[in-house]
């Protein structure tokens, strides 16, 4: 799972606002191509101006002193911008265009139309949960800001001073959600209140906003250090902490008590349509929740057969007894946060040396393993990924969750390391950022089925280059396979089949050896983020299908490195478009 808060405009999978004014239509091929190029560039620049968090996340420093407008009025303006831009792009005829430019227009219109369709559901009126709320997104964004110059620090201070406005606007949005009966589950909102209160009450020495005080550049003068220290401390004490305390009190006393009692989004207005839209958006397929649920049940049974073979190698004759052994053997759990951190670092480093066997093109952006921020670790997954900056000023990060290590199984650490780092998210995001022959909006488009599907596929590549030598680690890899198939069942179960949370937990226990900490985190994540967990398996299945098709049709000409370069070489794509592009690549390779 790559880590970008979906409640902030920096989240790459959100559809940004687009400029209304476009170039006049012209009939000549050269003029029409120029119009499309200019329209795409105008939209990208508009997006960065109106989504400054996104600009920061990708390494563009021009708007590091400001926040987006989170007001309801801005939400309405964004939808109107999208409607206007649909007309602009529809008016540009693409007859005679190169295939990639036709695809540029197709993908832009697809995003715009999806943004307009999704606006009906008003998800912005329920913008907080235990994993993706603004309370976590703000400090997460602040960790991505550059701190090399006095101007960088002044930008940081300006953002600190803008936090009260952001939290007030989000609070107003949440009040509208209360009136419209658009509410997350209460028990998740109780966690939000705790998170916000924890940040508000931290002493200055441990505040996530005070970290820049420990990072002053060596060449910065003492006078500037003193002035900036006073300003940062004052902003945290006088503005940020009170704003967080006010937000925490609102959530705890006014908002959470109105939270819904049923975990599934079926309980919300337009619940069935809302979930079907989420499934289509997250998977980029037309599969129904019913089809996905049935597929998941079938896959769970198939994977159990593979897992049983490993269990029998270790002397167990059924999965239940082997899973019970795993759950109760303390040697299979973490001993310390440092131990878990070191394992992730080891696996990431060992895979680095194998990458030339799998890829012809490797990114320049470095990968670094770091501890996950303490303020979000209790509700976060075992590890996640934060993309680096396109200009190389910030590496990509595997964020390792060291919280409560003695209750975290170690079996799937190796697989998650390959998923979050290399050859998973780090390669996919870094290669996309470094592409030079596609427009910027395509580099940073967010299609979860593509990005999470690739990262899940990447877990298998570790086996293909000779890793997972420990049978428990191999079982952990299969546990990850099971985990992603179980998701197909429980996500559709809770949001479409009206399952309870306990039914989700029971299904996990029945089919995996996952520890209770991870199970709790996972089911709460699916409840908070409908449909997202479906993307992993469906994306992986499509890549495996395309790989097998390429291998079958190309025979001796098939080169795994070229196939991987083709999958990653055009930036993120919806699965149907990826199918079209790889089909064309296979035809070209045949020549």
C-alpha positions, 0 to 999 in steps of 0.5 A: 500500500502506498502512503498518500492520504486520500483526504488531501489533494496530494493523494495521487488517486484523487481527480483534481480540478481542471481549468475551464478555458481551453484553446479554440478548435482548429482543423489542421492536424498540427494546430489540433495537436498543439491544442491538445498539448496546451490544454493538457499543460494548462490543466496540469499547471492549474492542478498544481496551483489548486492542489499545492499538496500534490505539488509538494509531494512530487517535488515542485516547491512553488506552492509550499507555503499554502494549502488547498481550499477545502470548502464546500464552495470549492468542491462545487467549483471543482465539479464545474471545472471538470464539466467545462473541461469535458467540453474542451477536450471533447471538442479537440478532434484527434483524427491523424494523431499519434496513438499516444496522443489519442490515449492522452485525450482518452485518459483525461476525459475518463478522469474528468467524467469519473470526477463528475460522476463521483461528485454525486456521492459527496464523499468530501462530506465524510473526509475522515477515518482512522487511516486517511483523515485530515488529522493524519494527512497534515503531519504526513504532508509536512514531513515531505517538505524540503528543509534546505534554505531559509525560504523552505523554513518560511514556507513551513511556517506559513503552512503551520499557520494555515492549519487552523483554516484547513481544519475549520473548513474540513469541520464545516464539510463534516457538519454538512455530512451530518445533515446529509446522513453521510457518516463513517462508522462511529467506532472508527470516528472514536479513533480519529478523535484519539489521533487528533487529541494525541497530536494536540497534546504532544509536548513540543519535544515530540510534536510531529511538527517540530522535527524541522528544529532538529534539521537546520542546514549547517550553513544556516546562520545562528540569527536565522536559526533563532528567528525560525525556531521562535516562529515554529514554536510559536505557530505550534503552540499558539495555532496548530495545537489549539486547532487540533484540540478544537478539531478533536473535541468536535469529533469526540463530542459532536461528530462521532456520536452521530456516526453510523452503526452499520459498517457497510456503505450500503447503509448510506444514501445511495449505498448500493450505487455508491459501492458499485461506483467505488468498485468500478473506480478502484478496479477499473473493471466492470465486474460486479460486487457479486462476481468479485465475491464469488471469485474470491470464495473460489480463489480462497479454496484454491490457495488453501491447496498450495498452502497445505503443501507447505504445511505438510513439508513442515509436518502438519497434516491440515491448515487449521493445526498449522495456523494454530501453531503459527498463532501461538509460536512466539518465535514467529512474532517480532521481538522488537521494532528494530528487529522488524525494521532490520528485516525489511531493510535486509529484504529490500537490499537483497532484492536490489542486486537481482533487479537487472535480471528482471528489468531493462530500465531501472529508476534513478530515485533511491529507496530508503527504509525508515520507521513509520511515523508514530502518530499513525502507526497504531492504525496503519498496515505493517508497512507502506510506501511514500513515493520520492520526488521526481527531481531526486531531492527526496528518496522513496520510503518504505515506512516500517510499522514498529508499533506493538512488535511482539504481536506482529507475525514475521511470516510475510515481512519478506513479501511485503518488503518486495511489495512496498519497495523493490520491485514493487511500488518503488519501481512503479512510481519512480519509473513513472516519474522519470518518463519523458514521453508522456504528459505530467498528468499521466505520470501521477494518475492514480489507478489502484488496480494498476499500482497495487496490482503491480506491487502484488505481482512483484511479490512473486518475482522474489520467488522467481529470483530464488528468494523465500528460502525459509518455508515459513517465509514462503508460507507468508508469501502464500498468506499474502496471496490468501490475504488478497483473495480474502479481501475480495470476499470480506470487502464485498461481504461488508459493503454489498452482502451486509456482513458484520465486522465480526463476520469479517474477522471470523472469515480471516481467522478461518482462512489465514494465520494472520495475527489479531493486530493485523486482522483488526487493522485490515477489516477496519481499513476495508470498512473505511475505504470501500473497494480499495482492497479489491484492486490488488488481486484484480490488478495482479491477475491482469498482469499475470494474464498479460504475461502468460499471453505474451509468453505464449504468443512470443515463444522464444522471443519473450524476454521478461525484462522487456515485458516488465519495461512495457508494463511500467513504461507508459505510466499508470493505466486502467486495466483495460487500457493496459491490456490494449497497450500490451496487446499492441506491444506483443504485436510489435515484438512479433515483427 
